[in-house]
Amino acid sequence: MKAQAILSEGGYCTPQTTLAEASRIMRDRNRQWLPLIGQEGKAVDVITDRDICMAVANRCLPDMTIADAMAPVIAVVRGNPTLRTELIYKWTEP
């Protein structure tokens, strides 16, 4: 997709955009990054979904453990399934 198309559809952020809003825009537009528009209306940088994850993890949840974030369902799959099969099974199990 060309830069002008991204900007014209509102798929960008500014330095004042909240992380939550940038994350919502990425989710709604199925994007992993957004251009950062400066004061002159030109792209000056980008923010990625990883940038947001790292900011949240390092600043907002410094004491949260992996156990706190894990899904409560644990599934056991017998045999030699593919990783994809295991993940599908885990997320569809009640």
Secondary structure, DSSP 8 states (H G I E B T S, - for coil): --HHHHHHTT--B-TTS-HHHHHHHHHHHT-SEEEEE-TTSSEEEEEEHHHHHHHIIIII-TT--HHHHS-S------S---HHHHHHHHHH--
